[in-house]
Amino acid sequence: MDHSTRRDDGSAGTGTVDAPQMPAAPVREHPAHSLSGALGLLLAAVGPLLGIGLALAGIAVGFNPGDRTALGVVMLVLGVLLAIAALFAWNGVKMVAPGEARVIQLFGRYVGTLRTDGLRWVNPLTSSSKISTRVRNHETAVLKVNDAGGSPIEIAAVIVWQVEDTAQATFGVDDYEEFVTTQAETALRHIATNYPYEADQSTELSLRDNAESITDQLSAEVNARVAAAGVHVIESRFTHLAYAPEIAAAMLQRQQAGAIIAARQQIVEGACGMVETAVARITERDFVHLDEERKAAMVSNLLVVLCGDRGPQPVVNTGTLYP
């Protein structure tokens, strides 16, 4: 889950996020002035018919005898201009699909963004470019980096992101998709080098044991880096985390040795407790008299039986402990 907060300037803040200071956005998104696309479509469809009709009427009037030649010429010119204007109005009809926006420019100047889906009609002199506002995934490549302890590891993550400001995404960076890709991998490398793969102390954060907390920091750092592109990071998660192949075998042996030692310590602690309980109960009930030598022998035998990794082979002693 992304616990980052966004300030009014579009940057992300989670206390101390180690990210470069990005330049201020050249423009901010604002709605473009537009009319219903149905009206524009009607004018664009009916206008050429009216223009052609007016031009034909002007030709008919001009060929009639009398002083109507000038009127026919005027009607012909107006009809042609009306038809051309109506055809030109087609350029102002824009179709916006759900999860999509259109960035409108007038002679290179940003004039607004269309986000309302359906048909809209804008100034025919403007140009538009589509930009997706859908939620997208970016899965980084498997990166090979050194963790905080200097051990080579392999790490990859998936970043869930969405275009939040279409004007910044279009004019703030050269290619916002490539920008997100590069900054996500840069932030992932930076986070991976700040933490060990596994912690030597219980209070220390590690990539393996504290992935959720560290991915929250990853989301915050990527957010701060891509804010200049008008992009908001929704979530990030590790998809691959392992030691590099050249040390994987050695680290596996180390983990196995640690697991064996921990298991043996637990077995020994349990065996000592059982032996202590057994000796205490025998002494308390006093149904067998044990001197120190016999107690030592019993403790030794019980520890061998309880701590051994194989089933014990009983040996029946028919003699005595004493010579």
N, C-alpha and C positions, 0 to 999 in steps of 0.2 A: 504494500500500500504506500502511496506517496504521501508523506507527511510534510512536504515542503509548502511554503506559503508564497504567494505571488504578490509583489508590491505594485503600486500604481505605475511604475516605470517599466513593468513587464518582466523584471528580473525575479529570480527565485531566492528565497531566503530561509535558511534553517540554522540561524546562529552563525557559525563560521563555516562557510563553504569555500574551499580552496579552489577558486576558479578565476580565470583572467577577467579583467574589467572590459566588457564589451562596449563598443561605441554606441551612442544614442541612435535610435531609429530615425531615418530621414523622414518618414511619413508614418501616420497612424491610420488605421482603418476607420472609415466612416461610411454610412449608407449613401449610395448613389441615387440621384433624383431620377425617378422613372414613372411611367404611366402603365396602365393596364395593357398587357400585350394584345388583348382582344381588340382594343381600339386601334392600335398600330397595325394589326393584321388586317382589320377591316379597311382602313385607309389605304394600305398598300395593295389590297385586292381590288377595291372599288375604284381607286384613283386612276389606274391605267384605262379602265373601261370608260370612265367619264372623259378622260383626256382624248381617247380615240374617237369617242362620239362627238365631242366638241370639234375636233379637227375635221372629221367628215362633214359635219354641219357647216363649218367654215368653207370647205371646198365647194359644197353645194351652193352656198350663198354667193360665193365669189363668181361662179360660172353663170349665174342668172343675169339677164340684162338689167341695166339700171346703174344706179350709183352705189351699189352695195359691195363693190369690190374691196374697198378698204375694210368694211366690217368683216368680210370673209377672211381677209388676211389676218386681222386681229384674232378672230376666233380660231383660225388654224394655228397661229403662234401660241395662243393660250392653251389650246388642246395639247400641243406637243410638249410644252413646258409642264403642264399638269401630269402628263403621262410619265415624263422623265422624273419629276419630283416624287410621284407615287412609287415608281420603281426604286428610287433612291431611298425611300422610306423603309424598304425591306431591310436595309442595313441596320436600322435601329431596333428591329425585333430580335430579342435575345431569349433563348430558352435555357432555364436554369433547372438542373435535375436535383433531387434530394441528395444531401451530402456533397454538394458542389457549390461553388461560388464563381462569380465573374468579376474580375478586376477591370474597371472601366478607365480608359485614358482618352484625353482630348489633346491631340497634337503633342503627345509625349508627357502631358501633365496628368497626374492621378486625380480623378474627380470622384471616386467612390467605388463601392463594392456592392454587387447585387447578391443577396443571400436568399431572398424569397423565391421558393421554387415555383416553376410555371413559366408562362410567357410574360415578359416585361418589355416595355418600349422605352428606349433612351434616345438621346441625341444621335441622329444618323451619322454625324461627323466623327463620332467616337469609335475607338477600337476596343476590343475586349479580349481577355485571356482567361481560360478556365483554370481553376485550381481546386483540388480536392480538399474537403474539410472532414473527411471520414477518419475514423480511428485506424491507425496503421501500426504494424509490427516491424521492428528492425532487429534481426538477430545478427549479432556481431560474429565475425570469424573467430575461430579458436586462437587466442593470443598466447604467446609464450613469453612470460615475464618472470622476474625474480620477486618473491614476496619480501616482507619486511626483514626476514631472517637471511635473505640471500639465496634461498632455495628456488630453483627453477620450477615453475608450475605452469599448467595450461588452464586458461579460463575463458569463458564465453558467457554472454548475457543476451537477453531479449529486452528491448526497449519498446514500450507501448506509448505512442505519441500521436499528436493531432495538431493540425494547423489552427492556431487561435487568432492570429492577426494576418489576414491575407495580404495587406499592403506591405507589411514587414517581410513576409515570405517572398514577395515578388521583387521588392526594391531594396530590401535590407542586405541581402546576400546574393551571390551570383547564382547558386543552385541550392535551394534549401534542402532537398533530399540528400545530396552529397554532403552538405554541411552537417546535417544530423548524423549521417553515417560516420564522418570523421570525428566529430566531437564526442560521440558516444564511445568510440573505441579509445579516444584519448582519455576520457574520464575513467573508463574501465581500467586502463593501464595504471592510471594514477592511484585509484582506490586499491588495486591489487598490490602495489608496492608499499602501501602504508600499513598493511596488516599481515601477520604470519598466516600460513596455511592452517596450522593448528597451534593452539596456545600452550605455552609451557607453564603458565600460571592460570588458576581458575578465574582470576579477575581480569584477564587480558582478552580482548576481542580477537576472534580468529575468523578467517574466511569460511572454514568448515563448520564451526559450531555456532556462529552468530551471523549467518547469511542474511537473515531478515533485516537486522539492524544495519548491516553494511549496505544492502541494496537500497535501503531508505536514503542513505548518504549518497549512493550512486545516483538515485533519481534527482536528489537536490542539486548535485554537481552538474549533471547533464542539463537540468532545467536552466541553471545559471549560464551555461555555455551556449545553449541554443535559443535563449530569449531574444537575441538580436535578429533571429530569423522568424519571429512570431510563432514559435512552436512551443507547445506545452507537453511535458512528459507526464503521463498518467501513472505509469508503473514501470518497474524494472525488476528482473529476476535473473539469477545465475542459471544457465542451462548446462554448463560444463565446468567442472572444477576437479583437477587431479594434478598429481605430481608429474613432472616431465618424465618421459620414458627412461632417460639415462639414470635417474635416481629413484624411479618408482620401485624397483626390486629391493633396493637397500631400505627405503622408507617402509616398505611392506614388512620386511624383517624386523625393523625397529618397532612398528606397531604390534606385530605378533609377539615380540619379546616383552613389550609393555603389558600386553594382555595376559601373557603367561605369568609374569611377575605379580600382576594384580590378582589373578586367580589364585596363585599359590599363597599370597598373603592372606587372602580371605579364607582359604582352606586351613592354613595354620592357625589363624585366629579362632576359627570354629572348633578345630581339634583341641586346642588348648582349653577352650571353654568346656568342652565335653569331658576332657580328662579331669579338669578341676572339679566339675560337678560329680563325676564318678567317685573320685577319691574322697570328696567331702561327704557324700552319702554313705560310703562304706565306713568311714570313720565315725559318722554320726550314729549309725545303726549298730556298729560294733559287732557285726555277725562274722567278721573275719579279722583276726588280729594281724596287722601289717606293721612290720618294723620299717625303718628307713630304707633298707636294702630292697625289701620286697616292693615298697612303694615305688622306688626308682625303676625297678624291673617292670612293674605294671605300667607305669607312665611311658616307659620306652616302648613297650609292646603296643600300647594303645595308639601312640603317636605314629608308629610305623604302619599300623592298620589303617588309621584314619587319613594319613597324609599320603599314602602310597597311591600311585596312579594305576596300579594293577590290583587284582584281587589277591588277598593274602593267602599264603599256603600254611595252614596250621601245623604246628609241631607239638606233639603231646609229650610233655615232660613227666616221666614216671619216677624221676628221682627227686632230689631235693636241691634247693639253691645253695645249701651249705655243704662243705666238704666232709 
